[in-house]
Amino acid sequence: MKITLDKEGFLSKIKIAQEFTANRLTSTQALQGVYLSNEGKELHIYSTDLNSYFHSIIPADEVPTLHAIIEPKKIIEFVQLLDAGDIDITIEKQNVTIQQKKTKGAFPCIIAEDFPQPPQPGEQIEQAETSLISKNLSKLLFAASSDDARPVLTGVNVVSEEGAVVFVTTDGFRLSIVKEKQTGTIPSMIIPADFLRKVSGYIKESKSVTFSFSKKERVVRLSDNQMDFYTSLIDGEFPPYERVLPDSKVTTIVLQKDELIRNTKLISVFARDYSYVVQYDFGDSMLRISPKKEANDENTTTQDVTIEGPPQKVSFNYRYVLDFLNSVDGEEIIIEILRPDAPIVFKSSKDKTYTHIIMPVRTQE
């Protein structure tokens, strides 16, 4: 069975589909492949690792029923070297052949009885602006845990409030919170952070995303009218993040973000061999940055700050500080401190929706 497709359109969708295949050896070989199926003048592309699913449609010639599971890696390598324009794909029972002019490549199909189809969450549908999701993920995903021992911490906690939606991530050492106004209602749930990392880059060019949720199936779907992304939700109770938020402050510091990035990177050269700990000494309209005491007191740098309240000396894992600084918009950063052993609040003077918390490191001083 032969079908003619635009090379770039086919290649881009197969590349995305590959991201949602099972990348570990599995007893179900079909999960390592991409499923192709036609309906009229549309070629449907599916892939899944059973936790998340991908589906997209490519306009195509109308041909008789076509079904095949292809192994994507070699096909991607082959197709991306072809010229721009149309390619002919011929699918037989055990082989798929891709041809453009005089160039031809043959690839084996994966033999399987059937391919698992994505669930159909249709109980509740909300239209969400793409920016509500995509613009905020960079502020959230870096703070999600990668430790599967506590699955709830590997997700983005979505909390529905009246007129607003709150997104929360934490790995136990830092906490990111974004609170946005929302006219619709996005149900409270925990969405896997890894899934959102994959999806964010693919939907950022879309004006809006359809958000579908099935309470019964515990599945969400994000769709931009060209592609559908599905994932199973994470079961469990997210920690009560509100308890981490300090209810008061005694010192507020305002400082330049880019200068703080540069100075933190300078001192990180000396802190890498000392548990990545950098000390931030705020006082007298100046910030003094140095490695923790065991490193070398001679390795220091300073920058001007605006400080309100008593001096404070706080130590952090500098990687956490840089993660925040690289995620936030605006030229000025606001830091609020209650005491050196309490959670420290980081904000942007430009973005009022975003709050980040970093737990300080206890030192011998």
Beta strands, then each sheet from edge to edge (+ up, - down):
strand 1: 2-6
strand 2: 34-39
strand 3: 42-48
strand 4: 52-59
strand 5: 67-70
strand 6: 86-91
strand 7: 95-100
strand 8: 103-108
strand 9: 124-129
strand 10: 155-161
strand 11: 164-170
strand 12: 174-181
strand 13: 189-192
strand 14: 208-214
strand 15: 219-223
strand 16: 227-232
strand 17: 251-256
strand 18: 277-283
strand 19: 286-291
strand 20: 301-304
strand 21: 306-308
strand 22: 312-317
strand 23: 332-337
strand 24: 344-348
strand 25: 354-358
sheet 1: 1+ 6- 7+ 8-
sheet 2: 5+ 2- 3+ 4- 16+ 15- 14+ 9-
sheet 3: 13+ 10- 11+ 12- 25+ 24- 23+ 17- 21+
sheet 4: 20+ 19- 18+ 22-
end
